[in-house]
Amino acid sequence: MEDCVDVVEILSNLLVSGKYKEVLAIPYNEKYKQNFKDNCCDIISVIIGKLDNDTAVTKPSLQTTSEELLSIIVEIANPEEILLEFIEQIEVSKNEAQFLTLLSPIQQLLKRLTSKRGRSLEWCLNAISTYIETIPISNYNLEGKEQLLLDNDSNVRRLMKVYSNLSPFYAPFVDELNLNIVKKETTKEIIVAFLISLLGKPLIYIDLDPETGCKSEARACCQQILNDICSLEKNILKFLVYVEYHNENRKINSGESAAEISPYDQNEKINMTTLAGLFYSVLSGHFEIKHYAVPQVYSSEYIVQTVFRCVIHLLNFTEYGPLLKAVQLLKSLLSRLSYPVSDALLSSPVHFDLSKNLVTVAIYGNYETIRKECVSLIGCHINKFDFKGRCLIIKYIMDTANHSGMIAYVISLYKNSINEVFQSNSNFPECFLGPKFESMLKKICYLPHGAESDLMELADQIITSLNFLRYMILRDVDNITGIRECFTFIENNYLKDLRTGLNLSKAHYEVKLKDVEEKKDTEKNHIPISVNVGGNDLTNMPIEVKKEVLISALNAFHLMEGLIARLVECMNSNKQCV
């Protein structure tokens, strides 16, 4: 046992002292030959432990000697025993030098294990995945071309170095499958599942937009991964069923053993995040995809509605990378839908879920460019539908958004849709007539707390609704929609409360403005002033800023009064036309 310890210690000391020729002679020295073979696992650990990211530059001989020694170990040691050691070393690698040095001997070892390679390959790929998952990607809140700065981030460079070395590692096994040297379906699925997992975290956080990084290393790595997936799985769209599978949170039969579970059914590899990364890459138009990999036999509606689930998943991230991928993928998907899309497709809840998530990001997202894109996409999505479909989604957003600006936006979409019908001189759809029009109008003319509603907070919605009413009365002279029958509701329910609310609000804000202007006097008496506008506390703002906000609020109230006056004039004129 002492001799066994000696060979490991001797080898370690020789490496430290730089006596590399003597190191490489040890495996063939009769004195140490058997002990070397018996202690390969410990020797692997010693070799790898001496490597760091500067070794290849500062001690190139140590790097090459380590690689040669590992290659010798693969040739003489028991494959099953050292495989487990290599897997452990991959998982605990402290730097890229250790990780990348291990790839070549592991590949060499797997080539030797032809008959038992399947699960061994899977274990090795799992270890690689474990290492990749430990690489953190910092969120610097960069957007657009600012993302180019991430190319200089140490962790991003580290990730790209790892990704760029993966293809040479697994390429021989892909080639064997493509050349039918190996014909095991499980081996193919193991590799494809691994490749799809590479498109999830952490790559999902990296900007792959061709406009901001057309020649980036990340895009090159992603393109290579896609090429390899396509070469093995001729039909990428077969994974659409897995999107449905994971969206419904189905579980694998607990009666199946780990060996019986298909690699495609392993959640660690195939999940909503990795599938979102896959279908972003395949359908966004940002990468070249082999023509045979996207068969034309699938209906556009099926593809779009299924991949919408991937978009929704990406929209639930807070980081820029996944959100940008969601936006870009959704743009591409909407372009695949032929106008007009039947409202029958809304029997699937996915469209409402998509609208809900777009609204959330548009209102609360951290990135201005993403927020604006989401607002635009809400309109694009709605306008893809026939008029009935548009009304259903608009109604859903009005019921759930709870945001004045967003509700104002969809009211404008509703108005634009009605205007389309007027300009087309075609028959009015039922959704814009009678009771259905009246129902929508009541949603548009809604004050949640009547006259006591916060009119400043609801300003966008109120101004848009008043403009909508005036437009309808002026445009629908013949009362096609039934707008005239809504006059009583407008006057007695909406405008009455609105006038009362405006009087209360103006009086309140005028008092606040007077208080702010007289703040010097109040400061002498140590009387604090509390100012709240539209739910925002202005107490700690400079006096001039408070005055500007209060004056702006009063101007908004005067604008509303002016719109009400013009609306009443239009209503009176319309009544006289009867």
Beta strands, then each sheet from edge to edge (+ up, - down):
strand 1: 532-533
strand 2: 536-537
sheet 1: 1+ 2-
end
